[in-house]
């Protein structure tokens, strides 16, 4: 058959012409045509008319384009509102994070701060595609370090290096990514001296008795505002003293300052304190100056001193971060040094502030003795990074349960994918209730969109986790519905469901580079599965055949051997084998051998407890039977004769022919209603006696 040249049909078929796709002037015209659409002529001079192409218009306004280009909203402590996150240059993000003062072991408060910011960093890089450059300082010169090193009779450098090493090991144990730049104030003293001198040259600092102080009054009388983050705390003498440090307050008090709110940029060193030469005498840097000076040393060539993000704990806002702002903006004559201030929330232990005096002070290492790094990360993910958080056993139990729920989900999905080859079921059946392929597919797509929306809303990880849990529920319902109907689930959908959760978990730092699920810590999980899968499939198949043969021949020994493979041999290798329903194959799941052993002990403890309960019940029943037997041995004619009253005297003095009492111990005749009750008791005992002696 032939087609007539020309007409609408020919225009449409021109897309497949040998001249190729639209380009040149025709393609450019089509691209410029917008929603109205244009036609074009194929390149190469062909006279074939190309079809009309209409450019999609996804955004109704410039505001829509802006929100699409910058979807992330961040709570900015400077404005105390959520604001759009817009880096200074393209996708590059310059981020400075306050690091630890290394005079003691890192504790749960450090874990809360640095795990939270590690999660945020991963979300920014791996989810939103930002190019983050993260710098963190180490405070290795400080009043606390000097006091602790003097107490131990070692140098400040020896003490700080020991706890710095321990801190970095703890961060690695928690799965926190290394920073891009790490700075120590002891290595940046020359840069700090130059920084202070420029502040003095600009008229915002003064020397006094060998120290240098920031002049808060002169600063406020200029075009600058002091206390931008927490203006309500300006003038709080207690907060100012805490920021100055114990040695500064005890040795010099406020006598060297012009104004009560002024703070030290350079501290004159006393005997026994480390010192460096300076134009103002031997001394050491103040606490607040180090972050301003070192962030400038790192980022000055990238953005002329400006920084996208500065982060730290909530309690650092005043005076530390407010003083950092004053120093930097006085140094550069900026109006805005940092664009986004991000702070992690307070941590409490069982509702109380963490304190050694309260005996609720836990180091990171102590906590990792009881919980895995993944379980701790789940615990922190369940709480908003900047909200107050309570560390409790109940909360950790919920995190452990959540980890198990997702682990079971991964195991089930992988097992179904293995037993239902990808080349198998593929057809989507018509909508049938709430558990069809269409429903699960929509749940997957909706989950991805909901997670993106949650993470764009100031890194709302609790909401993101909730959406992922709902996808787990939808997937489990889909699998259960298929099993109930004896149908095969579509493996492609299961792959997508598992991959959706795994991708976000990889972003959160819960999963390393595995196709689906947690894998093994250290990166060996994928290789282990690939290596063991054929062997495990063979063992599983062999066991199914042995069980079938044993049942046919009623050979108990074969079934016992099968159970031993399941309960002992494979468990020791970290393999959980689950029996399939009648006619269905068994499935295996890779687990931690320690975890399986722990579960086995729990099951044994439950069985032992149940056996103990049964044994106790048997004792009760036996005691009751013995009591009944003993009761049946008593002749009703004699049952009342040995009864005593409250004083231990005979309760009765006269009896009728059957042995029923008629008079009390004093010889008084018993009331008729009392005699009636005694006769009823006599009749009951007579039945027991007759039955026992029949």
C-alpha positions in Angstrom: 0.0 0.0 0.0 1.1 3.6 -0.7 0.4 6.8 1.2 -0.7 10.0 -0.5 1.9 12.8 -0.3 0.9 15.7 1.8 -2.0 16.3 4.2 -2.0 16.2 8.0 -1.0 12.6 8.2 2.1 13.2 6.1 3.0 16.2 8.4 2.8 14.0 11.4 4.9 11.3 9.8 7.6 13.8 9.0 8.9 13.2 12.5 10.3 9.9 11.3 11.8 11.3 8.1 15.3 10.4 7.1 16.3 14.0 7.6 16.3 13.4 11.4 14.9 15.5 14.3 14.0 19.1 14.0 16.9 21.5 14.2 18.4 24.6 12.7 16.1 27.5 12.1 12.9 25.4 12.4 13.9 23.9 15.8 14.9 27.3 17.1 11.6 28.7 16.0 9.8 25.9 17.7 11.6 26.5 20.9 10.8 30.2 20.8 7.2 29.6 20.0 6.2 28.9 23.6 2.8 27.6 24.5 1.3 28.7 21.2 3.5 26.4 19.3 5.1 26.7 15.8 5.7 24.5 12.9 9.1 24.1 11.2 11.0 22.8 8.2 13.4 19.9 8.5 17.0 20.8 8.3 18.9 20.1 5.1 16.5 22.1 3.1 13.8 19.4 3.0 10.4 20.7 2.1 8.8 18.3 4.5 6.6 20.3 7.0 7.3 19.3 10.6 4.5 19.0 13.1 3.7 21.8 15.6 5.5 21.6 18.9 4.2 23.4 22.0 6.6 24.1 24.8 5.2 23.1 28.2 4.5 25.9 30.7 4.9 24.3 34.1 4.9 27.6 36.0 2.1 30.1 35.9 4.2 33.0 37.2 7.8 34.1 37.9 7.2 33.3 41.5 6.5 29.7 40.5 9.9 29.6 38.7 11.6 31.0 41.8 10.1 28.4 44.0 11.1 25.6 41.6 14.6 26.9 41.3 14.9 27.4 45.1 12.6 24.8 46.8 14.5 24.5 50.1 13.3 26.5 53.0 15.5 26.9 56.1 14.8 28.2 59.5 17.1 31.1 59.9 17.9 32.0 63.5 18.6 35.5 62.4 15.0 36.1 61.3 13.4 33.4 63.4 11.4 32.3 60.3 11.7 29.8 57.5 13.2 31.6 54.4 14.2 30.4 50.9 17.7 29.0 50.8 19.7 30.8 48.1 23.5 30.2 47.9 25.7 33.2 47.0 27.1 31.5 44.0 25.2 28.8 42.0 25.1 25.5 43.9 28.2 26.2 46.0 27.5 26.5 49.7 30.2 27.8 52.1 29.4 26.4 55.6 31.2 27.1 58.8 30.4 24.9 61.9 31.4 25.5 65.4 33.4 22.5 66.6 34.2 21.2 70.1 36.3 22.5 72.9 38.5 19.4 73.4 39.0 19.1 77.2 36.9 16.0 77.9 35.2 13.1 76.2 32.4 13.8 73.7 29.0 13.3 75.1 25.4 12.9 73.8 25.0 16.6 73.3 27.8 16.5 70.8 26.2 13.5 69.1 22.9 15.5 68.8 24.6 18.5 67.2 27.0 16.8 64.8 24.7 14.0 63.8 22.0 16.5 63.0 24.3 18.6 60.9 25.7 15.5 59.2 22.1 14.6 58.2 21.5 18.1 56.9 24.7 18.2 55.0 23.9 14.8 53.3 20.5 16.1 52.4 21.9 19.2 50.9 24.5 17.4 48.9 22.9 14.1 48.0 19.3 15.1 47.7 19.3 18.8 46.6 22.6 18.7 44.7 24.4 21.5 46.5 28.2 21.6 46.4 28.9 22.1 50.1 32.3 23.2 51.5 32.2 22.5 55.2 34.8 23.9 57.6 34.8 23.2 61.4 37.1 24.5 64.1 38.7 22.7 67.0 39.0 24.9 70.1 42.4 23.7 71.5 43.1 26.9 73.5 40.6 27.7 76.2 40.2 28.3 79.9 38.7 24.8 80.5 41.6 23.2 78.6 44.2 25.1 80.5 42.6 24.3 83.9 42.2 20.6 83.1 45.8 20.3 81.7 47.2 22.0 84.8 45.2 19.6 87.0 46.7 16.6 85.2 50.2 18.1 85.0 50.4 17.9 81.2 50.6 20.6 78.5 47.5 22.1 76.9 48.6 20.7 73.6 48.9 17.1 74.9 45.4 17.2 76.5 43.7 18.8 73.5 45.3 16.4 71.0 44.2 13.4 73.1 40.5 14.5 73.2 40.6 15.8 69.6 41.6 12.3 68.4 38.9 10.7 70.6 36.3 13.1 69.3 37.2 12.4 65.7 37.1 8.6 66.4 33.6 9.1 68.0 32.4 11.0 64.9 33.6 8.2 62.6 31.9 5.6 64.9 28.7 7.5 64.5 29.0 7.5 60.7 29.5 11.2 60.5 31.3 12.3 57.3 34.7 14.1 57.7 34.6 17.9 57.2 36.3 19.4 54.2 38.4 21.8 56.3 39.4 21.5 60.0 41.0 24.4 61.8 42.8 24.6 65.2 43.1 28.0 66.8 46.6 27.1 68.0 47.6 27.0 64.3 45.9 30.3 63.3 47.4 32.7 65.9 49.1 35.0 63.3 45.9 35.3 61.3 44.0 36.0 64.5 46.4 38.8 65.5 46.0 40.5 62.1 42.2 40.1 62.4 42.2 41.8 65.8 44.5 44.6 64.6 42.1 45.4 61.8 39.1 45.6 64.2 41.2 48.0 66.3 42.1 50.1 63.2 38.4 50.4 62.4 37.7 51.8 65.9 35.9 48.9 67.4 38.5 47.4 69.9 40.9 48.7 72.4 44.0 47.4 74.4 43.8 47.4 78.2 46.4 46.0 80.6 47.8 43.5 78.0 44.5 42.3 76.8 42.3 43.5 73.9 38.5 44.0 74.2 35.8 44.5 71.7 34.1 47.9 72.2 30.3 47.1 72.1 29.3 50.7 72.7 31.4 52.1 69.8 30.0 49.3 67.7 26.4 50.1 68.5 26.9 53.9 68.0 28.0 53.2 64.4 25.8 51.7 61.7 25.9 48.2 63.3 23.5 46.4 65.6 24.9 44.3 68.4 23.1 41.1 69.5 21.4 40.3 66.2 20.5 36.7 67.1 19.3 37.3 70.7 18.9 41.0 71.3 16.9 40.3 74.4 20.0 38.9 76.1 22.2 41.9 75.5 23.3 43.2 79.0 23.0 39.8 80.6 26.1 39.8 82.9 25.9 36.1 83.6 25.9 35.2 79.9 28.7 37.6 79.2 30.8 36.1 82.0 30.1 32.6 80.8 31.3 33.5 77.3 34.5 35.1 78.7 35.6 32.0 80.6 36.3 31.3 84.3 40.0 32.3 84.2 39.2 35.7 82.6 36.5 36.5 85.1 38.4 35.4 88.1 41.7 37.1 87.2 40.6 40.4 85.7 36.8 40.7 86.3 35.4 43.7 84.5 38.1 46.2 85.7 39.9 46.2 82.4 36.8 46.8 80.3 35.3 50.1 79.3 31.8 48.7 79.2 30.2 45.7 81.0 29.2 44.0 77.7 32.7 44.3 76.1 34.4 41.0 75.5 38.0 39.8 75.1 39.6 39.4 71.7 43.1 38.8 73.1 43.7 37.6 76.7 46.8 38.4 78.7 48.3 35.2 79.9 49.0 34.5 83.5 51.8 32.3 84.9 51.3 28.7 83.9 49.1 29.6 80.9 50.2 29.1 77.2 51.1 32.4 75.5 52.1 33.9 72.1 53.8 37.2 71.5 51.6 40.1 70.3 51.8 43.9 70.0 49.9 44.1 73.3 52.0 41.6 75.3 52.2 37.9 75.7 48.7 36.3 75.6 46.3 34.0 73.8 43.2 34.4 71.6 39.8 34.8 73.2 37.1 32.2 72.5 34.8 34.3 70.3 37.5 35.6 67.9 38.7 32.2 66.7 35.6 31.4 64.6 35.5 34.8 63.0 39.2 34.8 62.2 39.5 31.2 61.0 36.4 31.2 58.8 37.8 34.3 57.2 41.1 32.5 56.6 39.3 29.6 55.0 36.6 31.4 52.9 38.0 34.9 52.3 39.3 34.1 48.8 36.0 32.4 47.9 33.5 35.1 48.8 35.4 38.1 50.2 34.6 37.0 53.7 30.9 36.2 53.4 29.6 32.8 54.4 26.4 31.0 53.4 25.7 29.0 56.6 27.0 29.1 60.1 25.8 26.4 62.5 26.2 25.4 66.1 24.2 24.4 69.2 21.2 26.5 70.3 23.0 27.7 73.5 25.8 29.3 71.4 23.6 32.0 69.9 24.4 34.4 72.7 27.0 35.6 73.4 29.2 33.4 71.2 27.6 33.8 67.8 26.4 37.3 68.4 30.0 38.2 69.3 31.2 36.5 66.2 28.9 38.6 64.1 30.1 41.8 65.7 33.7 40.9 65.2 33.3 39.9 61.5 31.1 42.8 60.6 33.4 45.3 62.4 36.4 43.7 60.6 34.9 43.8 57.1 32.5 46.7 57.6 29.7 44.3 56.6 26.0 44.6 57.3 25.5 40.9 56.9 28.4 38.5 57.4 26.4 35.2 57.5 23.3 34.6 55.4 21.8 31.7 57.3 22.3 30.8 61.0 21.3 27.2 61.7 21.1 25.9 65.3 20.5 22.5 66.7 18.0 22.1 69.6 18.6 21.4 73.2 19.1 17.8 74.4 17.6 16.5 77.7 18.1 13.1 79.4 14.8 11.7 80.6 13.4 15.2 80.9 16.4 16.6 82.8 19.4 18.7 81.7 22.4 16.4 81.2 24.8 16.7 84.1 27.4 14.6 85.9 25.8 15.6 89.2 22.5 14.2 88.0 24.3 11.0 87.0 22.7 11.2 83.6 25.9 12.2 81.7 26.6 9.7 78.9 29.6 9.8 76.6 29.2 8.7 73.0 31.3 5.6 73.6 29.1 4.6 76.5 25.9 4.9 74.4 27.5 3.0 71.5 28.1 0.1 73.8 24.3 -0.4 74.0 23.1 0.9 70.7 24.4 0.8 67.1 25.3 4.0 65.2 22.3 3.3 62.9 19.9 3.0 65.8 21.1 6.3 67.2 20.8 7.9 63.8 17.2 6.7 63.6 16.6 8.2 67.0 17.8 11.6 65.9 16.0 11.4 62.5 12.7 11.0 64.4 13.2 14.4 65.9 13.4 17.8 64.2 17.0 19.0 64.3 16.2 22.4 65.8 13.5 21.3 68.3 14.2 20.3 71.9 14.7 16.6 72.2 14.5 14.2 75.1 16.9 11.2 75.2 15.1 8.3 76.9 15.1 4.5 76.9 11.5 4.6 75.6 12.5 6.8 72.6 15.5 4.5 71.8 13.3 1.5 72.0 11.1 3.1 69.4 14.1 3.8 67.2 15.2 0.2 67.5 11.7 -1.0 66.6 11.7 1.3 63.6 15.0 0.0 62.4 13.6 -3.6 62.6 10.5 -2.7 60.8 12.5 -1.3 57.8 14.9 -4.2 58.0 12.1 -6.7 57.8 10.7 -4.7 54.9 14.0 -4.9 53.0 14.3 -8.6 53.7 10.8 -9.4 52.6 11.1 -7.4 49.4 14.5 -8.9 48.5 13.1 -12.4 49.2 10.1 -11.8 46.9 12.3 -10.5 44.2 14.6 -13.5 44.4 11.7 -16.0 44.4 9.7 -14.2 41.7 12.2 -13.7 38.8 12.2 -10.3 37.1 11.3 -12.1 33.9 8.2 -13.4 35.5 5.0 -11.4 36.4 4.8 -8.0 34.9 1.2 -7.3 34.0 -0.7 -4.7 36.1 -4.1 -6.0 37.0 -7.2 -4.0 37.0 -7.8 -2.0 40.2 -8.9 -4.4 42.8 -9.5 -2.9 46.2 -6.7 -0.9 47.8 -3.8 -3.2 47.0 -3.5 -3.4 43.2 -0.4 -2.6 41.2 -1.9 0.8 40.4 -2.3 1.6 44.0 1.2 0.6 44.9 2.7 2.5 42.0 0.8 5.6 43.0 2.0 5.2 46.6 5.6 5.0 45.3 5.3 8.2 43.3 3.4 10.0 46.0 6.0 9.0 48.6 8.8 10.4 46.5 7.0 13.7 46.2 6.0 13.8 49.9 9.6 13.1 51.0 10.9 15.9 48.8 8.3 18.3 50.2 9.2 17.3 53.7 13.0 17.7 53.2 12.4 21.0 51.5 10.5 22.2 54.5 13.6 22.9 56.7 14.9 19.3 56.6 11.8 17.7 58.2 13.2 14.2 58.6 10.4 13.0 61.0 7.8 13.7 58.3 10.0 12.1 55.7 10.3 8.9 57.8 6.6 8.8 58.3 6.0 8.9 54.5 8.5 6.1 54.1 6.7 4.0 56.8 3.4 4.5 54.9 5.1 3.2 51.7 6.3 0.1 53.7 2.7 -0.5 54.9 1.4 -0.2 51.3 4.0 -2.6 50.0 3.3 -5.1 52.7 -0.4 -5.0 52.0 0.2 -5.5 48.3 2.4 -8.5 49.0 -0.1 -10.0 51.4 -3.0 -9.5 49.0 -1.1 -11.3 46.3 -0.3 -14.2 48.6 -3.9 -14.5 49.7 -4.9 -14.8 46.0 -2.0 -17.1 45.3 -0.7 -14.6 42.7 2.8 -13.5 42.0 3.7 -9.9 42.9 5.2 -7.8 40.1 8.9 -7.7 41.0 9.5 -4.4 39.1 7.2 -2.7 41.6 8.9 -4.3 44.6 12.2 -3.1 43.2 10.9 0.4 42.9 9.4 0.4 46.4 12.6 -0.9 48.0 14.8 1.4 46.0 12.6 4.5 47.0 13.3 3.8 50.7 16.9 2.8 50.2 17.7 6.0 48.2 16.4 8.2 51.0 18.2 6.1 53.6 21.4 6.5 51.7 20.8 10.2 51.8 20.2 10.0 55.6 23.4 8.0 56.2 21.5 4.9 57.2 22.6 2.9 54.1 25.8 2.6 52.3 26.2 1.8 48.6 23.9 -1.2 48.3 21.2 -1.9 45.8 18.4 -2.3 48.4 18.5 -2.3 52.2 21.1 -1.9 54.9 23.7 -4.4 53.8 26.7 -5.0 56.2 28.6 -2.3 57.9 31.9 -1.6 56.3 30.9 -2.2 52.7 30.9 -6.0 52.5 27.2 -6.6 52.3 26.7 -6.6 48.5 29.6 -9.0 47.9 28.5 -11.3 50.6 25.0 -11.7 49.2 26.3 -12.2 45.6 28.8 -14.8 46.9 26.4 -16.8 49.1 23.2 -16.5 47.1 23.8 -19.6 44.9 24.8 -21.7 47.9 21.9 -20.6 50.0 19.5 -21.2 47.1 20.9 -24.8 46.8 20.7 -25.4 50.6 17.1 -24.0 50.7 16.0 -26.2 47.7 17.7 -29.3 49.2 16.0 -28.7 52.5 12.6 -28.3 50.9 13.0 -31.7 49.1 14.2 -33.4 52.3 11.2 -32.1 54.2 8.8 -33.4 51.5 10.5 -36.8 51.4 10.5 -37.1 55.2 6.8 -36.2 55.4 6.0 -38.8 52.8 7.9 -41.5 54.6 7.2 -40.2 58.1 10.8 -40.0 58.9 11.2 -37.9 62.0 15.0 -37.9 61.8 15.0 -36.1 58.5 12.7 -33.4 59.7 14.9 -33.0 62.8 17.9 -32.6 60.5 16.1 -29.9 58.5 15.2 -28.1 61.7 18.8 -28.2 62.8 20.0 -26.7 59.5 17.4 -23.9 60.0 17.9 -23.3 63.7 21.6 -24.0 64.3 23.8 -24.2 61.2 22.5 -21.3 59.1 21.8 -19.1 62.2 25.5 -19.4 63.1 26.3 -18.2 59.6 24.0 -15.2 59.9 21.2 -16.6 57.8 17.6 -16.6 58.8 15.6 -19.4 57.0 11.8 -19.2 57.0 9.6 -22.1 56.1 7.2 -21.5 53.3 3.5 -22.4 53.4 2.4 -25.8 52.1 3.7 -26.1 48.5 5.6 -22.8 48.7 9.4 -22.5 48.7 11.3 -21.4 51.8 13.0 -18.0 51.9 16.4 -16.9 53.4 17.5 -13.6 54.7 20.9 -12.4 55.6 21.0 -11.2 59.2 23.7 -10.5 61.8 24.6 -13.7 63.6 24.6 -11.8 66.9 21.1 -10.5 66.2 19.8 -14.0 65.4 21.5 -15.4 68.5 19.9 -12.7 70.6 16.5 -13.5 69.1 17.1 -17.2 69.7 17.8 -16.5 73.4 14.6 -14.4 73.6 12.6 -17.2 72.1 14.2 -19.7 74.4 13.5 -17.4 77.4 9.8 -17.2 76.3 9.6 -21.0 75.9 11.2 -21.5 79.3 8.8 -19.0 80.9 5.8 -20.7 79.2 7.1 -24.1 80.5 7.5 -22.7 84.0 3.9 -21.4 83.8 2.7 -24.8 82.7 4.7 -26.5 85.5 3.2 -24.1 88.1 -0.3 -24.8 86.8 0.3 -28.5 87.0 1.4 -28.1 90.7 -1.8 -26.1 91.4 -4.0 -28.7 89.8 -2.2 -31.5 91.6 -2.5 -29.6 94.9 -6.2 -29.2 94.3 -6.6 -32.9 93.5 -4.7 -33.8 96.6 -6.9 -31.5 98.7 -10.0 -33.0 97.0 -8.7 -36.5 97.7 -8.0 -35.6 101.3 -11.5 -34.1 101.7 -13.1 -37.2 100.3 -11.4 -39.4 103.0 -13.2 -37.6 105.9 -16.3 -39.4 107.2 -19.2 -36.8 107.4 -20.2 -38.3 110.7 -16.8 -37.2 112.2 -16.2 -33.9 110.2 -17.5 -31.5 113.0 -16.2 -33.4 116.1 -12.7 -32.0 116.1 -13.6 -28.4 115.2 -12.4 -25.7 117.6 -13.7 -22.2 118.4 -11.6 -19.0 118.5 -10.3 -19.9 122.0 -9.2 -23.3 121.0 -12.0 -25.1 122.8 -14.4 -27.7 121.2 -16.9 -25.7 119.0 -19.7 -28.2 119.6 -20.9 -30.3 122.6 -23.9 -32.4 121.2 -24.6 -34.0 117.8 -27.5 -35.7 116.1 -27.5 -39.3 114.7 -25.6 -38.2 111.5 -23.0 -36.2 113.4 -24.4 -32.8 112.7 -23.9 -30.4 115.7 -27.0 -29.3 117.7 -25.4 -27.5 120.6 -22.4 -25.2 120.9 -19.4 -25.8 123.1 -21.1 -24.2 126.1 -24.1 -26.5 125.8 -26.4 -23.9 124.3 -28.7 -25.1 121.5 -27.7 -23.8 118.1 -30.0 -21.5 116.2 -32.1 -23.2 113.4 -30.4 -21.3 110.6 -27.0 -22.3 111.9 -28.0 -26.0 112.0 -29.4 -25.7 108.5 -26.0 -24.5 107.1 -24.2 -27.2 109.0 -26.5 -29.9 107.4 -25.8 -28.5 103.9 -22.0 -28.7 104.6 -22.5 -32.3 105.9 -24.5 -33.2 102.7 -21.7 -31.9 100.4 -19.0 -33.9 102.4 -21.2 -37.1 102.3 -21.2 -36.9 98.5 -17.4 -36.6 98.4 -17.0 -39.4 100.9 -19.4 -41.7 99.0 -17.6 -40.9 95.7 -14.2 -41.6 97.2 -15.2 -44.8 98.7 -17.5 -46.1 96.0 
